[in-house]
C-alpha cells in the first residue's frame, strides 16, 4: 500500500497536539469572556463580491461550488471566508436591529486562505478574534482595551513572550498627504511589505511602480523607521518637518493608546510607525504582534480600527476595532520546534486495572465513581498481566493505576507510576494531586 501524502497547508494534529490546541482555545475563550466579550459563529461562506471588496485578496479566496452545479444554480458565486472580520461586518449589518451596542464579540473559527504553505502559515487554520462595534461613535478607549486584553490572553498561554507593535493609519496617511500624495492605498500596501522585501524593495516599488520621487520616499521611509516604547514617537515625527491635520490626529490617537498601555511590563508594546496592515478597511489604530525569539515568522496577531467596513451601503455609521490571534500559526511553529509539552497524551487521570473478566463489573463501577467526582478514568480493555497494563499507562502519560480489591475485606490501592508509590485508599475520598487533575501544557526551553 502506498503511503498517504499529507495535503499541504491543511494541518492535522496528533491527539496529544489536539488536546493542547483545545486547551489553548479554552483559555482564550475564558479570557475573552472575562473582559465581557460574547461569542458568535458565522457561516463559512460569503458572496465573492463581499470578499473581493476588501483589499488584495483575490488570490487568497477559495471558491465554493457544487461539483454537478449548473450554470444557472443559485448562490454559485460563494467563497470560503479568509478572515473573520469581513463575515462579522456582514453579520452586524444583517442583525443590527437585534444587537445591543457597543457590541463586544469574540469568534473562534477556522478560516481558509490560498497562501503558499510554509512553517506557521496554512491554508486552513484557526483564528481567534475580538471586535467592538458601536453606533455613530466608538470611543478611542476601545483602541487601548484591545491590546490590553490581547496581552492578558497571550500571557496566560504557554507561548513565548509577545511584543505588540502599534501604529495609526492616519499617521501614514497624513504623512503621505503632507508629501503631496493623493492615491494612498497602493502606497500603504507597499509600505506594509517592508518586513518582506526590505527598504530597497519598497523604494524600488514606490519609485518605479508608483512614481514617487526621492524627496517623497526618503521622509516616508524615515517615518517608518521610528520605533519607541512610549509616546515619544510624536516629537520624532514632527522633527521630519511633515505637517498635516490628518497626521496630527493620528499622532494624538496613537499617543493616547500608548499612554494607556504604560501599565504593561516594559517592552510588551511599542509604537512602530512602519505597521500599515494590508487590508483597505483599516482607518485608525493598527496592531501587529510578534513572538520574541521567533520574529522571523512575522506577525502572529493583527488587527485595527475600521470606520466604514460595517454597514456599508446602508447609511449607518458603525465604527469598530478588533484584533485576531493566529492560533494555528503559533501552534504550528511551536509544534514544529517541539516547544510545547504536556503532562500526558490522553485525558485519562486514572487507569483502572482489570484482573480478570469476572472482575470487569467491579472495575467499571470504580471508573464510574471516579468520573462522577470529576476524575477522568478508563478501564483497561483486557485482563493481561499488570505489568503490561502499567506499561500502557506509562506510554500514555496516565499518572495513576487503580487496583480494585480482589477479595472480601481487601482495600482499593492506587499506584503513582511516576514514583512507584502505592497505597491503600478510600474510593469515596481519594483525589489525585491537583496538578494531575487537568492537562498541563508548558513551554519547553530550546
Secondary structure, 3 states (H helix, E strand, C coil): CCCCCCCCCECCCCHHHHHHHHHHHHHHHHHHHHCCCEECCCCCEEEHHHHCCCCCCCCCCCEECCCCCCCCCCCCCEEECCCCHHHHHHHHHHCHHHCCCCEEEEEEEEEECCCCCECCECCEEEEEEEEEECCCCCCCHHHHHHHHHHHHHHHCCCCCCEEEEEEEHHHHHHHHHHCCCCCCHHHHHHHCCHHHHHHHHHHHHHHHHCCCCHHHHHHHHHHHCCEECCCCHHHHHHCCCCCCHHHHHHHHHHHHHHHHHHHCCCCCEEEECCCCCCCCCCCCEEEEEEECCCHHHCCCEEEEEECCCCCCCCCCCCCEEEEEECHHHHHHHHHHCCCEEECCCCCCCEEECCCCHHHHHHHHHHHHHHHHCCCCEEECCCCCCHHHHHHHHHHHCCCEEEECCCCCCCCEEEEECCCCCEEEECCCCCCCCHHHHCCCEEECCC
